[in-house]
Amino acid sequence: MNFSEVFKQSNQLCKVSPDGKYLATCVQYRLVVRDMSTLQILQLYTCLDQISHMDWSSDSLYILCAMYKRGLVQVWSLEQPDWHCKIDEGSIGLVSSRWSPDGRHILNTTEFHLRITVWSLCTKAVSYIKYPKACQKGIDFSRDGCYMALAERRDCKDYISVFVCDDWHLLRHFETETQDLAGLEWSPNGCVLAVWDTCLEYKVLLYSLDGRLLSTYSAYEWSLGVKSVTWSPSSQFLAIGSYDEKVRILNHITWKKIMQFEHPATINNTKAAVYKEVERRPAVGSEDLSLHNITIGSTLFNTQSKYEICPLPVQIPVVKPDPDRANPKIGVSFMAFSSDSRYLATKNGGFQVLSLSWHCSGDSLILLGKEQLCLCYMDTDQEDK
């Protein structure tokens, strides 16, 4: 593995375009777009203030830059560098901004979650959605981009509204059996909506598109509950990460637990392989440098790394959280399935992980940041898990 030179960025705003051709980074009020194959700068945009949030459109043709302090959103085009768009929310403020699945609508959430404003880049039309709830993940789109599920709070009760993304009209509206809804997520096939309650109560609910409650799952009571929820690409498994540092897998037929994984501090399973990354900088003029250094444009890759297999047992360093401090960093907070739904990567603890995802082939895990990982083999025919 080779490493490029270090590029500047602010607020961890660094994203690869959905098509994998471009890399966008933000440096204060500047947006820098690079070619992924050469790392050369293609476009340099200047925003009106320091960028708080940056996001690519689904077709990789537009980039959204939000400046929350000023309530502004600026949109830039890669095909037409001279074209740009500015959205000013005015005195009502701005706390969140994101693209719709078609890449031609922008959803802005105002301060205090008073409403969501939907702006169209094509027709310049504006739509308003009231009562969005301020929660961990209160909005999600179906995989095909046809529907949007929105968590709402009305009269001290939780509701879910399903909108059609073509014209943003309301399709379904129903009340949920939650005390304080914390998040929702569509299954990849768009047939089931997973909803989970506040961490103070362990409850996961499965709803159909028409609002019928299909099943309810609870692992335990009187302790911190659900921290993260993730669907497998096949929609056959639902992974639930909990504050008790365990991952539970539900099946899509009975919605019962079929598997449970833990995060042991000591790895002693003979079937497990633990890899440790070792960096090395070859000396200038050495044979190793001439063979392995790669020049891409003006960037010299002068740092390499390799992975060594550690002998078992392996003691994983664990940092115990301070229970006396607010928001202790415990529990399973990141999960990612491979593309074939056979493997599940999970992250436990309170370390700094920026992203956790699988390569499209399903055999490589992409991790930004250093963290403890648990690799789970999703084959229920195996005796040893």
N, C-alpha and C positions, 0 to 999 in steps of 0.2 A: 504494500500500500504506500502510495506517495502523497506528499502534502504540498499544496501550493504556498505561496507567500501569504502573509496575513493581510486581510482586507478590513478596512474600518467599517464599523456599523454602530448604530445607536438603538437602544431599547430592544436588542435581540430581533430586530426587524430584518430578516433575511429569508427569502422564500424562492424556491425553484418554480418555474411556470408549470402548469399542468401537463404541457406537452414535453417537458424536460429539455427545452432548447435554450431557456434563458434563466438567468439568476438576477434577482432584484434585491438590492440592499439599500437601507436608508441611513444616511449620515446627517444627523440634525434635521435640516430642512431640505436636503437634497435627496433625490431618488436616482440611484445608479443601476442601470440595466446592462448586464454582461452576457456575452455569448458563452454557453456552457462548454463548448468544445475548445475554445481558445482562451476564455476568461478575459477577452478584450472588451472594453467599454463600447457599447453600441449606442446608448442614449443616456443623456444626463438631463434630468428635469429639476426645476427649482420650485418649491412650494412656498406658500405665503407664511408658513410658520413651521415650527418643529413638528415632525410627523409622529403621531401617536400610534397609528395602525396602518398596515399596508396589506393589500390582498389582490390576487390575480383573478381575472374573470375566467370562466370555465374553458373558453376557447383560446386563452393566452394572448388575446389581442389588446386588452385594456388592463390598466393597473389603477387601483383605488388607493388614495392616500387620505387618511382622516386626521384632522387636527381637532381633537376633542376640546381643548381649552378655548378655542375660538368658534366652535360649532361649525366648522367648515369641512367639506369633502371636495377633493380635486381628483379628477379622472384623466388619465393620460393614455394616448393611443400609440402602439408600436408601429402600426402601418402608416399612420398619418401623424408625424411628430409635431406638426403645427396645430393639430386639433387638440383642444382640451375642454374640460367641463368643470364648472364650479357650482357646488350646492351649499347654500348658506341657510342653516336652520334658524338663524336669528336668536332672539332672546330665550326661546324655549330650550336651547342647549342641545348637546349631543353626547351620548355615552357609548354608542355602539354603531358600527356601520359594516355592512356585508353585502355580497353579491347574491342575486337570485341564481338558480341553476342555469338559466338561459344566458347569463352574462350580459344582459341588457337592462336589468332593473337593479336598483340599489335600495336596500332597506336600512333606514336610519332610525335608531331608537333614541327618543328624546330623554332629557333628564327626568329623574323620578319615575321613569317608565310610564309617562302619561300616554304615549301613543307610539306607533311605528309608522313612519312615512315611507311610502314606496314611490320612488322616482323612476320614470322611464327615460332612457337615453334616446330612444327612437322617436316617440311621440311627444315627449316632454310632459306627459300626463302625470298627475299626482293622486295617489290613493292613501287613505288613512285607516289604520287598524287600531282600535282602542283596547285598553285594559291589558297590555302585555305584562306578564309577571316578571319581576326581578328575581331570577334564580340561576342556578349553575348552568343549565342548558335548557332554556325555555322555548327554543325554536329549532325545528329540524325539517329538512326537505326529504321527500321520498327519493329513492335512487334514480328513478326515471325523470325526476324534476317536475312531475305533474301536480303534486300536492305539497302543501306546507302545513305542519302541525305547530300550533302555538299554544303555550301555556298561558292561562289568564287567571286573574284574581278578581272576583266580584263578590261583594257582600260577605267578605271573610270566608269565601269558599273557592276551591280550585276548579277550574274548567279547562277543557281543551277544545279549540276551534280548528277545524280542518278547512283550508282555503284551496281553491283551484288557482294555480299559478298563471294561467293564461290571462285571466281578467280579474283575479283576486277577489272573486265572489265567495261567500261562505257556503261550504258544502255540508258540514256537520258541526254540531255544537253540543257537548255533553259534559256533565259533572263527573269528577273523578273521586274515588274513595280514598283520598289522601288528606292528611292534616296540613301539610306544608310541602307541596310538590317541589322537588328539587331538580328534576330533569326528565327529558323524554327523548326517545330515539326510534326511528323507523327501522323495521327489518328490511334487509336488502330487496326482498321481493315485494315490499310495499303492502303486505297483508296484515301485519301486526305492528302495534305501537307499544313499545315498552316504556313504562312510567315508573319512576321510583320516588319514594317519599324522602323527607328530611333525614339527616343522619341520626337524629334522635329516635327514630323508629325504623326498624328493619322491615321494609315492605316494598316489593316489586309487583306491579300490576301489568297485565297484558290485555290490551284492548284491540278489537277489530276496527276496521275502517269506519263502520257504522256506529261505533261507540259501545258495542257490547263488551262486557268484562269477560274475558276468556278464562283467566286464572289469576291467582294471587300467590306469591311466594314470600315466605319469611323464614330465615334460618335460625334466629334466636331473638330474645327480648331483653330489655333492660340493659342495653349497652349500645355504643355507637354502631350504626348499621352500614348502609350502602355508601360506597365512595365513588365507584365507577361502574359503568355498564357498557358492554360492547357486544354486537352481533357478529356472528361468523358470516363470511360472504355467501355461504349456501343457505343462510337463514335457518339452519337446523340446530344451531347451538346459540345459547345466550350466556355470556360470561358475566359474572357479577363479582366485582372486587369489593372487599369489605374492610372495615377498620380492624378486624381481628387478624389481618395479614393473611387471609386465605382467599382463594378464588373458587367459586362454585359454578359448575356448568349445568344449565338446564337444557332439556331436549324440547323440540318443537311439537311433539305429539301429546305428551302428558303434562308438559311443563313441570316435571319433577327433576330433582337433582340426580345426575348420572355420574358426576365426577367432582372431586374436591382436591385442590392443590394447595400446598403450603410453601413457605419460603424459609427453608432451614438455613441456619447459620453455618452449618458444616455439611459439605457435599462428600458423601462416602459411597454413593451408588456406583457399582462397577460398570454400569452401562452409561454413566454420565461422562461427558468430556468437558473440562473447564479450560478455556483458552485465555491467555494473558497477552495483552498487546505490549510489545517491546519496541520502543523507538530507537533509531540509531542514525547518526549523522556521519557518513563516510568522509574520510579525510580528503582534502583537495589533492588531486593528482593521483589518487589511488585507482586501482583497476576497478574496484567496486563502484566508484563514482562514474567512470566512463561507461560502464555497462548498464547501470540502473537509473541514472538521472534522465529525466525526460524534459525536454524543452517544449513548451506550448506557447507560441507567440513569444512574448517577452518574459514569461514566467518560468523560472527555473525551479524544478522540484528537487530540492537538495536535502529533503528529509524523508526517510522511509521508515516503515515499521513492518514487523512480522509478528505472527501469533505463535506462541509456544503452548504446548499442552502441559498443564500442571499435574504433578503426581497427586493421587488421592491418598487420604482425605484432604480437602481444601477448606480452610477456614475463611469465610467471607467476612471482611470487616463490617461491623454493624455499629451505627451511631444511634444510641438510645435517645429518644426525644425527652425533653424536659416537660413533665406533666403539669408543672406549675405555671408554664407559659401558655398564653392564648394560642389557639389553633395549632396544637401539636401535629407535627408532620409524621403521621403514622398511617398505616393501611395501604392497600393496593390502589394506586391512583392512575396508572397507565396500563392499558392492555391493547394488544394488536394481534389479530389473526393473520395467518398466511393466506395467500390467494386461494389455495385448495382446501382451506379449513382444517388442515391436519395438525398445524402447530399454533401454539398460542404463546406469545411473549408477554410477560407481565413485569411490572416494576413495583417494588415494595419499598416503603420508607420515604424520607423527606429529602432526597438529594436532588441536585439540579439536573433535570432531563428536559431538553428543549423539544425533542420529538422522538417518537418511537413508531416505526413502521416497517413493513415487509417489502422486499423487492417483488416485482410482478411475477417472477418465476416461483416465488414461494420458498426458495432455499437460502435466501440471504436476508439478514435482519439489519435494518438501517437505524442506528442509534446516534443521536446527537447529544453528547454529554456522557459522563462516566457514571454508571449506575449498576446496581445488582439486578440481574435478569434471571428469570426462570423460564426454561423452554419446556413446554408440555406437548407430548405427542398425542394428538387427538385421534387415537385408534382404540375404540372400546373393546376390540378383540384381544388386545394385549393384556397379559396378566399383570405385568409389572409396569406401573405408571410412574 
